[in-house]
Amino acid sequence: MPDEPNGFLLKILAADGASVRRHHLGPGEHVVGSIAEAEIRIEEAGISRRHARIGVLADGGAVIHDLGSKNGTFVAGRRIREAAVCGFTMVAFGSVQALLQPADPARTDVLFGPGGPAGGSPAGPAGEGDTTRGLHPLERLAETLEEILPSLAEGLTTAEEAAGELACRWLSVLPLGRVEFLRDGPAGEAVVTAASTADAVPRSVAAFEVEGPDGWKIRLRAPSSARLEPLQPGDRVVCRSSAYSLLLIKTCHRRGAFAMGGMAAQIPIKNDPAANEAALAKVRADKDREATDGHDGTWVAHPGLVGLAKEAFDKVMKTPNQIHRQRDDVKIAAADLTDFRPQTPITENGVRININIGIQYLGAWLAGTGCVPIYNLMEDAATAEISRAQIWHWIRSSLGKLDDGRKLTRELFLELVPQELAKVREMLGEQQYAAGKYEEAAKMFEQLTLDDDFADFLTIPAYEYLIAHEHR
């Protein structure tokens, strides 16, 4: 009887990258660990008894959960507690590397119909005349490039991991094709290829390229039967999350004003050199991008980062400012500023983090502290506001469904709030907890989230609370 093609194929890799074991994962949950009962048993040093769980979903995706393992679970080079994946994904259980990919090569034959939305219903097998108009892969995937390429340029991730991460994103746009990372080296062009499916797409394909930092390029490839609408000559692909930043530079410089960059929220991590270096690398990549784009200055959350930011600008900005860079090449449409993808996945862990951060920040704010270090980032009121606003919308939107299929409801939210308040208390300790107003913060976060009248900003009712409870 032939193997069931649905689900995923997990390949456990040897140190040289060769596949040593293959596990077919059908719909349902699969435990990875060293115990005999584990469906995916790995008897290697550093593998916990119950290390991780891979849940294969009916819609073709998968969710990887770390089960409290000692040496961690990693997806695309990042340690995770929970991660939703699709397509070609590099996974590591401790030091054991693995590759997770769809088991069904036929998934390469799926195309969205003309003008269909990203994440919409497939239109059936690919054929002559199918089009991705309105779904140009570069335009849809560009929003993720600034997350992936800086870490590649800084050497924090390998080309294979970066390609795997981008290939995973590919499936949310167009479930076929290949992603290639290219770099010009002394011996010629080096190519690292990752497939978003089972690597069944032929080489005779339409290809589009976008340039990244430090000599890297990304080529997105799709079968020639898919008539990808080409970009117009001279058009620049803009990462959507930086569209407002480029428009700010263009607008300010046209008016003779300085365009300041954003704040790097990272703060030095004194007790973890590896984590500290990773945080500094993110700041460095962010400030390099700002300086290269044309900002005239920037700001950081901690004085220890001033030198790093100054170094990034000094490399690029040889004049007192960059107002002479008018950025006429930048063309930003209104739609670029109101495109809030990605909309999925929404996870229970993500909702919990939003609640936890909201309680931590509001609890400190009500006690008189407006700048609060949370999870090695210096947070301000905007962070708590985003956390509140996301949950407010998810509860009321038909799209507000968790990746396990549950709708985020008022009842589920109210169930999670006291659990996260208890975590905050345990994490802070009794002395610091007592110095804040965390129980009041939890009640306020609940009210702001459940009130159908969306408050313009969470500090407005917070100020009203302070006035009402002021000791006279």
N, C-alpha and C positions, 0 to 999 in steps of 0.2 A: 504494500500500500504506500503510495507516495507521501512524502512529508507534507503536512498542512502548510500552505504558503502564507496564511495570514499571520499577523503578529510580527515579532521581531526575532532577529538572529543575534545572539551574543557570542562574540568570539573572544576567548581568553588568549592574550598574546604573550609570547615569550619575550625575553629581553631584546632580541634582535627584530621584534615586530612581527615575527611569523605567528600564524594562528596555530595554537596547540590544542584547543578544545572549542567545540561549537555547541551551543545550546539553543534549541528552538523554543521561544517563549510565546505561547498562545495567550489569548485573552485571560486575564486573571492575575493573581499575585504570585511572585516567585521570590523565594528567600535565597540570598547569597550568604554563605558563611562556612565555617569549618566543621560544624557538627554534621553527623551522618544524615540527619533528617533534612538538611538543607537541599533544596532542589538543585541549586547550583553550588556544588561543594568545591571549595578551594582550600586545599591543605598546604598553605604557604605561611611563612612567618609574617606576622602583622595582620592576619585576617581574624577578626573576632568570630565568636561562635555564631552569633546572628549579626552579620555585618551590615547588610542592606536588604531592601526589598524593592523589586521592580514590578510595578503594576502596569500591565498592558491593557489599554482602554479599547472599548469597542469602536471608537471613532478613528482608530489608527495611530493614536499617540501613546505615550508611556510616561509614567511618573516614577522617578527614582527617589526613595526615602533612605536616609542613613538611619540605622537603628541604634544610635548611640555608640558606634564603633570607636575603638581607641585611636586608630590611625586614620580615620576619616574616609569619606567617599567624595570623589571629585568628578565633576562634569565639565568638559572642555577646559581643564586645568584649574577650576575653581572649586574649593571645598564647599559642599552643600549639606543642608539638612533635608531639603526637598527640592527637586527640580523636574519640571515638565520638559520632555524632549520629543523630538520627531526626527525621522531621517537619520543620517549618518552622524553619530555622536561618539566622541572619545570619552571613555569612562575609566576611572581608576578606583579600585578597592584597596586602600592602603597603597602599597607600591606595586600592586598587580594591575597591569594595564589591560584594558579590554576595549572592544569596538562593538557598539550597538547599532544595528541598521535594520531597515524593514526587510522582512523575509520574502516579500512578494515582488519579483522584478516587474510584474505587470503594472505596478504603480507608476512606472515611467510613462505609461500611455495615457495618463489623465491630464486633461487641460480644462481650465476654466472657460466658460463661454464668453462671447464678445461682450466686453464692458462689464463683466461680472465683478463684484467686489471681492477684495482679498478675503479669503476665509469663506467664500460663498460656496454654493453647491457645484460639484464637478459637472461638466457638460457631457462627459463620455469620452470615448477613445479619441486620441489625437488624430487629425487628418488634415488634408490640404484644405485651406480656407479657414481653419481655426485661427483665432487671433487673441492676443493679450492686450489689445488696445486699452489704455487706462490702467493697465497692470504692468507697466514696463518693469522688468526685474530690478534694474538699477535704481529706479525711482522708489520702489517698494523696499529694497534691501539697503539703500544708502543710509537709512536712519540708524542702522546697526553698525555701520562701519566705524564710526568714531569711538564706539565701545571696544571694538575688536582690534583695530589697527594700531592704536597707541601701545597696547600691551605687547603686540608683535614687534613693533619698532624698538621697544625698550628691552626686549629679550625676556619678558615675563611669561611668554607663552611660545610654544613652538609653532611653526607654520602648519603642521598637521593639526594641532589643537585649534588654531585659529580657523583653518579651513573647515574643520568639523563643526565648529560653532556656527559659522556662516551657512554651511550646508544645512544645518538644522533649521535655521531661520528661513532658508529657501522654500521649504515645504509649505510654510504658512502663506506663501505668495503664489507659487506655481509648482505643483508637485511633480516636477520632472526636471531633468537636466543635471549639470555639473557645476562645481565651483572650482576654479583654479587660482592658486596663488603663484605669482611670478615674481622673480627678482633678477635683475641684471647683475651678474657676477663677473669676476675676472675671466672665467672660462666660458662665458656666454650666459644665456638665459636659463635659470634654474626654475623648474616647474614642480609644484606640489599640488596634487589633484585630490579632491574629496568629492564623492558623489552624494547627492541628496537622496538617492534611491539605492538600488542594488548595483549601481555602476553599469547599467545596461544601455546607456545613451551612447550612440555612435559618435565617432570623432568628427564626422562631417556635420557640423552644427553651426548655427548662427552664434556669434560671440560678441560680447560687449565688454569693454574694459573701464575700470575706474582706478585712478591713481591714489595711492596711499602714501604715508610718510616713509622716509628713509629708503626710497627706491622700490618699495613694494607696489605691485599692481594686483588687482583682482579681476579675473575674467569670468564672467557668467556665461554659461553655454547652454543652449537649448536646441533640440532637433530642428532641422530646417523646415519640417512640416508645420511648426509653430511660427506664424508670421509675426514676429515681434515688431511692434511699431518702433522705428528707429528714433533716436534722439536727433534733434535738429543740429546741423553744424554749428559749433560754437557754444551750444548749450552746456551748462555746467551742472553736474549732478550734485545736489545739495543734501547733506544729511539733515533730515527734517528737524532733529532736536537742536541743530545749530542754525536753522534758518533765521530765527529771530536775532541771533548774534550777528550774522553777516548783514542783515538788514539794518541793525543798529549802527554798525560801522559805516555803511554806505550813507545812511541818513545823517548821522552826526558829522561826518567829514564833508558832506555836501554843504552843510550849514556852518562849517568852520569850528565845530565843537569837538571836544575829546570824547572818544568812545572807550569807556572803561570795561574791562573784562569782568568775569564773575568771581565769586568767592570760592576758594578751595577750602572745603570744610574739614579736611583732614587735620589731625593734630598728632604730634609725635607720640609714638608708642614706646615707652621706655623699657618695658620688661619683655619685649618680643622683637629682637633685631630683624627677623625675616619679615614679620608683619609690618614693621616700621619702614623697611626698605620698599616693600610693595606699595605702601601708602605714599611714600615720597615719589615713587615712580609715576603714580597716577597724577600727582600734583605737577610733576615735571612735564608729563605728556600734555596735560591740560593747558599749562602756561605756554608751552611751545606752540600749541595750536592757536592760542589767542594772539600771540605775538606774530605768528606767520599770517594769520587771517587779516591783521591790520589794527588790532586794538592799540591804544596809546598808553595803557597802564592796566593794572589789575589789583586785586586785593586778596588777602589770605586771612584765615581765622586765627593763626598763631604766629607770633613774631619769629619763631624758629624756622618759618618757611619763607621769610622775606628774602633771604639770600638766594634761595633756589628760584623764586619768581623773578628776581632782578637779573639773575644769570640768563634766564630764558629770554627776557626782553633785550638784554644787552647784546646777545648774539645776533638779533635780527634788526633791532631798532637803533640805527647808527645816528639818528637825528633826534631832537628833543621830543618829537611826536611823529605820527604817521598820517597826518591829515592830508598829505600829498597823495596818499593812496586812496583814490576816490571810489574804487571798487565798482566801476561801471560794468564789469563782467558779471556781477551778481544780479540775478533776476529771481526775485521772490514773489510768488503769488499769494493771495489771501489764503488760499487752501493750504499752503505750506505751513501757515501759522496756526491753523485750527485742526491739523491732522494729529490726533492724539494717540495714534497707535504706538506700541502694540496694545490691543484690548485684552489679550489673553496671554498666558494663563493667569487666572485668579486662584490663588491657593489659600487653604485655611491658614497655613503658616504665614503667608503674606498679610492676611487680615489680622492675625494675632500680632505681628510686628507693628502694624499700624496702630493698633490699640495700645500696645506696650509703649511705643514712643510717645503717643499722644498723652498717656497718663504720666509718663516720666517728665515730659516737658511742662505740661500744665501744672503738675504738682510742685515743680521748682519755681515756675513763674508766679504762682499764687503766693509763694513764700518769699518772693522778692528777687529771684534770680532770672534774668532774661536770656542769658547765654549759657547753654547747658551741654556738657560733654556726654554724649550718648553713643555707645558702641564705637568709640574712637573717632567720632565726628563731632564737631562743635555745631550744635543745632540752635536755631532760633525759632521764632513763632511760625515762620513759613512751613517748617517741617511738620509741626503738629497740625497746621491748617490743611496741608496736603493729605495727611493721614486721615483727618476727619472727613474732608471733602470726598475722597475716594470711596470710603465706606458709605457715606450718605448717598452717593450716586449708585453704587452697586446694589444697595438695598432696594432702590426704587426703579432700577433699570431691568428690563428683561434680559439684558446681557450680563447681569450680575450673578453669574453662576460659577461655582467653584469647579476646579478641574475634575473633581470626582462626580460631578453632575448635580450636586446639591445647590439649591438657590440660597444666596445669602439673604436671610430674612432678619427682621427685628428680633425674633425669638432666638435665633442662633447668635446674633450679635450680643444680646443680653446674657447669653450663656457664657460667652467668651470673656466678657469684661471682668467679672470677679476672678476668673482664673488668671488673667494677665496681671491684675492688681496684686494677687498673691505672689506672682513671680517677681514683680517689682520690689515688693517688701523683702523677699528672700535675697534678691540680688543686692539691694542697697544696704541691708542690715538695719537693725532696729534704731540705732542712733541717727543715721542719715534719713531713714524713713520718717522718724518722728519730727525731724527738722523741716520737712516739707508738708505739703497739704495734698497728699496723694489720694486719699479717699474722696475729698472734695473734688479733686481733678477727675476721678473716675465718674462721679455723678455728673459733672459738667460735660465731660466727653460724651456720656450717654445722651444727655439732653440735647446737645448740639447735633448729634448724629440722628436722633429719632424725631426731632422737631421738623415737621414738614415745611416750615418757614426757614429757608436756608439763610442763616446769619451771614452777613457780608464778610466777617472775619471773626475768628473765634475769640480774639482778645476783647471785642466789644462787650459781649456778655461777661467776660472775665473781669473787665474793669467795673462793670455794674455790680458784680459780686464783691469786689474789694470795697467799693463805696458803701454797699449795704452792710458789710461786716466790719467796717472800720471801727476801731476802739476809740471812743471819744473820752 
